[in-house]
Amino acid sequence: MFIKLTRQQVLNNIHLRKYCTTAVKMSEKSNGVKLNDVISVLEKFAPKLLSESWDNTGLLVEPYTPRNINKILLTNDLTEAVALEAKQHNCEMIISYHPPIFAPLKTVIQSSWKERIVSLLLEHRISLYSPHTSWDSVKGGVNDWLACAFPFVESIPIMPGEDPNTGAGRFLRIESGFSLSEAIKSVKILTGLKHVRLALGKERTLTDNIGSVALCAGSGSSVLKKVPTADLFLTGEMLHHDVLDAAQRGISVILTNHSDSERGFLTGFSSHLQSQLDNKVKVIVSEFDKDPLSTV
């Protein structure tokens, strides 16, 4: 059974309302909160069980000596530059949407950039948490943020979970009179991108109205293949032959680059998280995090 949501219902969701807050005042006197209290708030928003079975989510690095959390850095990808940024800002915790640890580490030495990050975090007692696909799946998460680029009248997960409100991807029914060119413009505004890549569907034009959109943040090929037909696919990246197949079936495709379909979610979520922690913790978004690909 699918639970259909209108765009207004999604925007009225308690999580998304809180994303719309602009500035949150920090408590003047705060000793921070315990690490487990931060994790409880994170998993109240997106339970770990929503993660895909192959994913590596949750608490990934925990220093030996605990300390309270006063400042958190949000990032889409954890690079050495971002880890050093967290150190410079005296953050006690990093929340990295993508888990930097997938394959088991046999050593923690200075020979690879991922090992250097773990070494730095442990040395400076910085905890690391990664939500990844739990944020994709949850109602009010990354995919629902991406869906806000469109004036949809209903939204359902493409691959629903046990809770039909959650799951991978989103399939949207769009209000009448919304053209492909308007969709491109709206995606650019939401993501803050000057350019996106477009594969125009066979016998389609930029002025054609779109009645349906299938989207999946990140690398969406495996999810979008579950959709028999739509006017538009939106994701971060797809394999060449998957784009070709969609276009030949008359489905236009917008690609933003992988992390550019995800990163914009963090700005709104930072306000939400700080509020949920009773403003005892300052939550900031990385200034060094960016997609490794750029259009030149």
Disulfide bonds with the S-S distance in Angstrom:
none
